[in-house]
Amino acid sequence: MPIDILMPALSPTMTEGTLAKWHVKEGDEVSSGDVLAEIETDKATMEVEAVDEGVIAKILIEEGSEGVAVNTAIAILAEEGEDPAEAAKSGGGGGGPAPEAAAEAPKDEPKKESKEEPKEAPKADAKPASAPASGGSRVFASPLAKRIAADAGIDIAAISGSGPHGRVVKADVESAIASGGTKAEAAPAKEAPAAAAKAPAAAAVAPPVISADDPIFQMLPPHEAVPNTNMRKTIAKRLTESARDVPHFNVLADVEIDALLAMRKQLNERDGADYKISVNDMVIKATALALTRVPDCNVAYTDTAVLRFAQVDMAMAVAIDGGLITPIIKDCAAKGLATISKEAKELAGKAREGKLKPEEYQGGTFSISNLGMFGVKSFNSIINAPQGGILSVGAGEQRAVVKDGALAIATVMTLSLAVDHRCIDGAAAAGFMKELKAILQDPIALML
């Protein structure tokens, strides 16, 4: 029986991607773990590995194709002993209905298999499972693994998968059979949820769509139309939602950083130092410490509760070709300056090369965006929802200040904090900025 190779969901928010490159061609034999293709998501380019053995019978989606929906069949795999030519004719049925749709099908009507490729991307909250779910939930398993389990009467939901994202593969089922795995039982039919009978809620008002063919553009000078990448579309969508739905408010503070610069110079000039600490590294560390002192700012808003995080996972904005990405330094407050500096450089390099793993850029409890290296004095950022805040860092510059009633010169940096007013109150935001300013102006705290 031919196996459809589907467009994978490489991140919880991925609904479509670009098939950047094929590493195999029709007629090639593949084994579990072989790299099949490179998929460009909204954040990075990632390799997709085979989970089954067989021969590539047909490639359905050519490399370079954009906007390929998750669960769309991209190729057909003929199993061992199967005629690839016959498999190419009978495969390509697509990924089938979404789990939600299958669950809501009437109990007295038989399900029909669709031979059409899915026309709509699955919902953004359809996450790849780290282990197969039971109790009627979707089981992530290869078609071959499902068939072998069904023939042997084994409950595939009880098998731990060793494939990508916890997917159950042939070897897992064979191992379960050899060890006398749990026998499958008929699952009780679920009652249709009461909500299904309710009328659908009114759709949210979508922002106006601006077309490149709009007559207004014909009145402007000659221009080049640069197609929107998946990353650019995602940035536009998420920042529009944040700016529209999250009540932002900003708190600004000027910070004298002469003592900070002196400590940085001293650290970088130490004998045997194998690091090069930047001002941004020190700001990241100071921000993490300030968040531990004011935990009410290391939070996220949900409809049912405000989530207060036990550690600071710092997301730092990195500019890359076509947009930006926010790799994350995990448990930042517990790390030293040298470690933070090393991780920040490594993550920024991987981001620019498009080699970040999903766990290296997904999540984060707070964000920092630094434009000081461009000479920007101050700016306001849009919150990276669902995080509760983002700190904008401007350039350090010499300014006239008043000290003890007399004018003096100091190196001053302007910081701007944007917070979600639903979960962070004004007093908490002000308290955070007070702590951050104190740490930066007396940087010995960074070493404690």
C-alpha positions as CSV (number, residue, x, y, z in Angstrom):
1,M,0.0,0.0,0.0
2,P,1.5,3.4,-1.0
3,I,2.4,5.8,1.8
4,D,1.7,9.5,1.4
5,I,4.6,11.7,2.7
6,L,2.9,14.8,4.1
7,M,4.0,18.3,4.6
8,P,5.0,18.3,8.3
9,A,4.1,20.8,11.0
10,L,7.6,21.8,12.1
11,S,6.3,24.2,14.8
12,P,3.1,24.7,16.8
13,T,2.2,27.8,14.8
14,M,3.1,26.5,11.3
15,T,0.2,26.2,8.9
16,E,2.1,26.3,5.6
17,G,5.6,26.3,4.3
18,T,7.9,26.4,1.3
19,L,9.3,23.2,-0.1
20,A,12.8,24.6,-0.5
21,K,14.7,21.6,-1.8
22,W,14.4,17.9,-2.4
23,H,17.3,15.6,-1.3
24,V,15.8,12.6,-3.1
25,K,14.3,11.9,-6.6
26,E,11.8,9.5,-7.9
27,G,13.1,5.9,-7.8
28,D,15.4,6.5,-4.8
29,E,15.3,4.0,-2.0
30,V,15.0,5.6,1.5
31,S,15.3,4.3,5.0
32,S,14.0,5.7,8.3
33,G,16.1,8.8,9.2
34,D,17.2,9.7,5.7
35,V,16.8,13.4,4.8
36,L,14.1,13.8,2.3
37,A,13.7,17.6,1.8
38,E,14.3,21.0,3.2
39,I,11.2,22.9,4.4
40,E,11.3,26.7,4.9
41,T,9.0,27.8,7.7
42,D,8.1,31.3,8.8
43,K,11.3,31.2,11.0
44,A,13.9,28.9,9.6
45,T,14.8,26.2,7.1
46,M,14.7,22.7,8.5
47,E,15.4,19.2,7.2
48,V,12.6,16.6,7.0
49,E,13.5,12.9,7.6
50,A,11.9,9.8,6.4
51,V,10.0,7.8,9.0
52,D,9.3,4.7,6.8
53,E,11.3,2.6,4.4
54,G,10.6,2.2,0.7
55,V,11.1,3.8,-2.7
56,I,10.1,7.3,-3.8
57,A,7.4,6.5,-6.3
58,K,6.3,10.1,-7.1
59,I,7.1,13.6,-6.1
60,L,3.9,15.6,-6.0
61,I,5.2,19.0,-5.0
62,E,8.2,20.5,-6.8
63,E,11.0,22.2,-4.9
64,G,10.6,25.9,-4.7
65,S,6.8,25.6,-4.2
66,E,5.5,28.2,-1.7
67,G,2.4,28.1,0.5
68,V,2.2,24.3,0.8
69,A,-0.3,23.6,3.6
70,V,0.5,21.4,6.5
71,N,-0.7,17.7,5.9
72,T,-0.6,18.2,2.1
73,A,0.8,15.1,0.4
74,I,4.2,16.1,-1.1
75,A,5.4,12.7,-2.3
76,I,4.4,9.0,-2.5
77,L,6.4,6.3,-1.0
78,A,6.1,2.7,-2.3
79,E,6.7,0.1,0.4
80,E,9.1,-2.8,0.1
81,G,8.0,-5.2,-2.6
82,E,5.5,-2.8,-4.0
83,D,5.5,-1.6,-7.6
84,P,6.5,2.1,-7.6
85,A,4.5,2.7,-10.8
86,E,1.3,1.3,-9.2
87,A,2.0,3.2,-6.0
88,A,2.3,6.5,-7.9
89,K,-1.1,6.0,-9.4
90,S,-3.0,5.1,-6.3
91,G,-1.3,7.4,-3.7
92,G,-1.5,11.1,-3.1
93,G,-4.7,11.1,-1.1
94,G,-3.4,13.9,1.2
95,G,-3.5,14.0,5.0
96,G,-7.2,13.5,5.4
97,P,-9.6,15.6,7.6
98,A,-8.3,17.5,10.6
99,P,-8.7,15.8,13.9
100,E,-11.3,18.3,15.0
101,A,-13.4,17.6,11.9
102,A,-13.2,13.8,12.4
103,A,-14.3,14.1,16.0
104,E,-17.4,16.0,15.0
105,A,-18.6,13.7,12.3
106,P,-22.2,12.3,13.0
107,K,-22.1,8.9,14.7
108,D,-24.7,7.4,12.3
109,E,-22.9,8.3,9.1
110,P,-19.9,6.5,7.7
111,K,-16.8,8.5,7.2
112,K,-15.8,9.1,3.6
113,E,-12.3,9.1,2.5
114,S,-11.4,12.2,0.5
115,K,-9.0,12.0,-2.5
116,E,-8.6,15.7,-2.7
117,E,-5.7,17.6,-1.2
118,P,-6.6,19.7,1.8
119,K,-7.5,23.2,0.7
120,E,-7.3,24.8,4.1
121,A,-4.4,24.9,6.5
122,P,-5.1,23.3,9.9
123,K,-5.6,25.4,12.9
124,A,-2.5,27.0,14.4
125,D,-3.0,25.2,17.8
126,A,-2.6,21.8,16.2
127,K,0.7,20.9,17.8
128,P,3.0,18.0,17.0
129,A,2.7,15.6,19.9
130,S,5.8,14.5,21.8
131,A,4.1,11.2,22.5
132,P,0.9,9.5,21.0
133,A,-2.2,10.6,22.8
134,S,-4.9,8.2,23.8
135,G,-8.6,8.5,24.6
136,G,-9.7,9.4,21.1
137,S,-7.1,12.0,20.4
138,R,-5.1,11.9,17.2
139,V,-2.2,9.4,17.1
140,F,0.9,10.5,15.3
141,A,2.0,7.4,13.4
142,S,3.1,6.4,10.0
143,P,0.5,4.6,7.8
144,L,2.6,1.5,7.8
145,A,2.8,1.5,11.6
146,K,-0.9,1.9,11.9
147,R,-1.6,-0.9,9.6
148,I,0.8,-3.3,11.3
149,A,-0.7,-2.4,14.7
150,A,-4.2,-2.9,13.4
151,D,-3.4,-6.3,11.9
152,A,-1.8,-7.4,15.2
153,G,-4.6,-6.0,17.4
154,I,-2.2,-3.7,19.2
155,D,-3.3,-0.4,20.7
156,I,-1.1,2.1,18.8
157,A,-2.0,4.9,21.2
158,A,-0.1,3.0,24.0
159,I,3.1,2.9,22.0
160,S,5.8,5.5,22.5
161,G,7.1,6.8,19.2
162,S,10.8,7.2,18.3
163,G,10.2,9.1,15.1
164,P,10.3,12.9,14.6
165,H,8.0,14.7,17.1
166,G,7.2,11.4,18.8
167,R,5.8,9.8,15.7
168,V,5.2,6.1,15.9
169,V,7.1,4.2,13.2
170,K,7.3,0.6,12.0
171,A,10.1,-0.4,14.4
172,D,8.1,0.9,17.4
173,V,5.1,-1.3,16.5
174,E,7.3,-4.4,15.8
175,S,9.0,-3.9,19.2
176,A,5.6,-3.6,20.9
177,I,4.4,-6.8,19.2
178,A,7.5,-8.6,20.3
179,S,7.0,-7.6,23.9
180,G,3.2,-8.4,23.8
181,G,1.9,-4.9,23.7
182,T,-1.5,-3.7,24.9
183,K,-4.4,-5.0,22.9
184,A,-6.7,-2.6,21.3
185,E,-10.2,-2.1,22.7
186,A,-13.2,-0.6,21.0
187,A,-13.2,3.1,22.0
188,P,-16.6,4.3,23.2
189,A,-18.2,6.8,20.9
190,K,-18.0,10.4,22.1
191,E,-21.1,12.5,22.3
192,A,-21.0,15.5,20.1
193,P,-20.1,18.5,22.2
194,A,-23.0,20.8,22.9
195,A,-21.1,23.7,21.5
196,A,-21.2,22.1,18.1
197,A,-25.0,22.7,18.0
198,K,-24.6,26.4,18.6
199,A,-24.4,28.9,15.8
200,P,-20.9,29.8,14.8
201,A,-19.5,33.0,16.4
202,A,-19.2,36.0,14.3
203,A,-15.9,36.2,12.5
204,A,-13.5,38.8,13.6
205,V,-13.2,41.8,11.4
206,A,-10.2,41.3,9.1
207,P,-7.9,44.3,8.3
208,P,-8.3,45.7,4.8
209,V,-6.3,43.9,2.2
210,I,-4.1,46.1,0.1
211,S,-3.3,44.8,-3.3
212,A,-0.2,45.7,-5.4
213,D,-2.7,46.3,-8.2
214,D,-4.5,49.1,-6.3
215,P,-4.8,52.2,-8.6
216,I,-3.0,54.3,-6.0
217,F,0.3,52.5,-6.8
218,Q,-0.1,53.5,-10.5
219,M,0.3,57.1,-9.4
220,L,3.6,56.4,-7.6
221,P,7.1,56.3,-9.1
222,P,8.3,53.0,-10.7
223,H,8.8,50.3,-8.1
224,E,9.8,46.7,-7.6
225,A,7.2,44.2,-6.2
226,V,9.1,42.0,-3.7
227,P,6.9,39.0,-2.9
228,N,6.0,38.5,0.7
229,T,7.9,35.5,2.3
230,N,6.3,33.2,4.8
231,M,8.3,35.1,7.5
232,R,7.1,38.5,6.4
233,K,3.4,37.3,6.3
234,T,3.8,35.9,9.8
235,I,5.4,39.1,11.1
236,A,2.6,41.2,9.6
237,K,-0.1,38.9,11.1
238,R,1.3,38.6,14.6
239,L,2.3,42.3,15.0
240,T,-1.0,43.5,13.7
241,E,-2.8,41.3,16.2
242,S,-0.6,42.4,19.0
243,A,-0.9,46.1,18.2
244,R,-4.6,45.8,17.8
245,D,-5.6,43.5,20.7
246,V,-2.9,44.1,23.4
247,P,-3.3,47.3,25.4
248,H,0.3,48.6,25.3
249,F,1.7,51.3,27.6
250,N,5.3,52.5,27.7
251,V,7.7,53.5,30.5
252,L,10.9,55.3,29.7
253,A,14.1,55.8,31.7
254,D,17.5,57.4,31.1
255,V,20.4,55.3,32.5
256,E,24.0,56.5,33.1
257,I,26.3,53.6,31.9
258,D,29.8,55.0,32.5
259,A,30.4,52.5,35.3
260,L,29.0,49.7,33.1
261,L,31.4,50.6,30.3
262,A,34.3,50.6,32.7
263,M,33.4,47.2,34.0
264,R,33.0,45.8,30.5
265,K,36.5,47.1,29.5
266,Q,38.0,45.6,32.6
267,L,36.4,42.2,32.0
268,N,37.4,42.0,28.3
269,E,41.0,43.0,29.1
270,R,41.5,40.3,31.7
271,D,44.4,37.9,31.0
272,G,43.3,34.7,29.4
273,A,39.7,36.0,28.7
274,D,38.2,33.8,26.0
275,Y,35.1,36.0,25.7
276,K,34.2,39.5,24.4
277,I,31.3,40.8,26.4
278,S,29.1,43.5,24.7
279,V,26.9,46.1,26.3
280,N,23.9,44.2,25.0
281,D,25.1,41.1,26.9
282,M,25.2,43.1,30.1
283,V,21.7,44.6,29.5
284,I,20.3,41.1,28.9
285,K,21.8,39.9,32.2
286,A,20.6,43.1,34.1
287,T,17.1,42.7,32.6
288,A,16.9,39.1,33.7
289,L,18.0,40.0,37.3
290,A,15.5,42.9,37.4
291,L,12.7,40.5,36.4
292,T,13.6,38.1,39.2
293,R,13.3,41.1,41.6
294,V,10.0,42.1,40.1
295,P,8.4,38.8,39.1
296,D,5.1,40.6,38.4
297,C,6.7,41.7,35.1
298,N,7.8,38.2,34.1
299,V,4.3,37.2,33.2
300,A,1.8,36.4,30.4
301,Y,-1.9,37.1,30.2
302,T,-4.5,34.4,29.5
303,D,-8.3,34.6,29.7
304,T,-8.4,32.6,32.9
305,A,-5.2,33.5,34.7
306,V,-2.0,35.6,34.7
307,L,0.9,33.2,34.2
308,R,3.9,34.1,36.5
309,F,7.0,32.3,35.2
310,A,9.5,30.6,37.5
311,Q,12.5,31.5,35.4
312,V,13.5,34.2,32.8
313,D,13.7,32.9,29.3
314,M,15.0,35.9,27.4
315,A,14.1,36.4,23.7
316,M,16.4,38.7,21.9
317,A,15.4,40.3,18.6
318,V,17.9,39.4,15.7
319,A,17.6,41.0,12.3
320,I,17.9,38.5,9.4
321,D,17.3,38.7,5.7
322,G,13.6,39.3,5.1
323,G,12.6,40.0,8.7
324,L,13.6,39.2,12.3
325,I,13.6,36.3,14.7
326,T,13.8,36.1,18.5
327,P,16.1,33.3,19.7
328,I,15.9,32.5,23.4
329,I,18.5,32.4,26.2
330,K,17.0,30.0,28.7
331,D,17.1,30.6,32.4
332,C,19.0,33.8,31.7
333,A,19.2,35.1,35.3
334,A,21.1,32.0,36.5
335,K,23.8,32.3,33.9
336,G,27.0,34.4,34.0
337,L,28.0,37.1,31.6
338,A,30.5,34.9,29.7
339,T,27.9,32.2,29.2
340,I,25.2,34.7,28.1
341,S,27.7,36.3,25.7
342,K,28.6,33.0,24.1
343,E,25.0,31.8,23.8
344,A,23.9,35.2,22.4
345,K,26.5,35.1,19.6
346,E,25.9,31.4,18.8
347,L,22.1,31.9,18.6
348,A,22.4,35.1,16.5
349,G,24.8,33.3,14.1
350,K,22.4,30.3,13.7
351,A,19.5,32.8,13.2
352,R,21.2,34.5,10.3
353,E,22.1,31.2,8.7
354,G,18.5,29.9,9.1
355,K,19.6,27.0,11.3
356,L,17.7,27.6,14.5
357,K,15.8,24.7,16.0
358,P,12.2,25.3,17.0
359,E,13.0,25.0,20.7
360,E,15.6,27.7,20.2
361,Y,13.2,30.4,19.1
362,Q,9.8,29.3,20.4
363,G,8.6,30.4,23.8
364,G,10.4,33.1,25.9
365,T,9.0,35.0,28.8
366,F,10.3,38.5,27.9
367,S,11.9,40.2,24.9
368,I,14.7,42.7,24.3
369,S,15.2,44.7,21.1
370,N,18.4,46.7,20.8
371,L,18.9,49.3,18.0
372,G,21.6,51.2,19.8
373,M,24.3,50.0,17.4
374,F,22.5,51.9,14.7
375,G,22.7,55.2,16.6
376,V,19.0,55.2,17.5
377,K,18.4,57.2,20.6
378,S,15.0,55.7,21.7
379,F,12.1,53.8,20.2
380,N,9.0,51.8,21.2
381,S,8.5,48.1,20.4
382,I,5.4,46.1,19.8
383,I,4.9,43.3,22.4
384,N,5.7,39.8,21.2
385,A,2.5,38.2,22.5
386,P,1.8,36.3,24.6
387,Q,4.7,37.7,26.5
388,G,3.9,40.5,28.9
389,G,6.7,43.0,28.0
390,I,9.5,44.0,25.7
391,L,12.4,46.3,26.4
392,S,13.7,48.7,23.7
393,V,17.4,49.7,24.1
394,G,18.8,52.9,22.5
395,A,22.3,54.0,21.9
396,G,24.6,55.1,24.7
397,E,25.7,58.7,24.1
398,Q,27.4,61.5,25.9
399,R,24.8,64.0,27.3
400,A,24.8,66.9,29.7
401,V,23.5,65.9,33.1
402,V,23.1,67.7,36.4
403,K,25.1,66.2,39.3
404,D,25.1,67.8,42.8
405,G,23.7,71.0,41.3
406,A,26.3,71.3,38.6
407,L,26.5,70.4,34.9
408,A,28.5,67.3,34.0
409,I,29.0,64.9,31.1
410,A,27.8,61.3,31.3
411,T,27.2,58.5,28.9
412,V,23.4,58.0,28.9
413,M,21.3,55.3,27.4
414,T,17.5,55.5,27.0
415,L,15.4,52.4,27.8
416,S,11.7,52.1,26.8
417,L,9.6,49.4,28.4
418,A,6.3,48.3,26.6
419,V,4.0,46.1,28.7
420,D,0.6,44.5,28.4
421,H,-1.6,46.4,30.7
422,R,-3.9,43.5,31.2
423,C,-1.3,41.6,33.2
424,I,1.3,44.3,34.3
425,D,0.2,47.4,36.2
426,G,1.9,50.7,36.1
427,A,3.4,50.4,39.5
428,A,5.0,47.0,38.6
429,A,6.4,48.4,35.4
430,A,7.9,51.4,37.2
431,G,9.3,49.1,39.9
432,F,11.0,47.0,37.2
433,M,12.6,50.0,35.5
434,K,13.8,51.3,38.9
435,E,15.5,47.9,39.6
436,L,17.0,47.7,36.1
437,K,18.4,51.3,36.3
438,A,19.9,50.5,39.7
439,I,21.7,47.4,38.4
440,L,23.0,49.1,35.2
441,Q,24.3,52.1,37.1
442,D,25.9,49.9,39.8
443,P,27.0,46.9,37.7
444,I,28.7,45.1,40.4
445,A,25.3,43.5,41.0
446,L,25.8,41.6,37.7
447,M,28.6,39.7,39.4
448,L,26.7,38.7,42.5
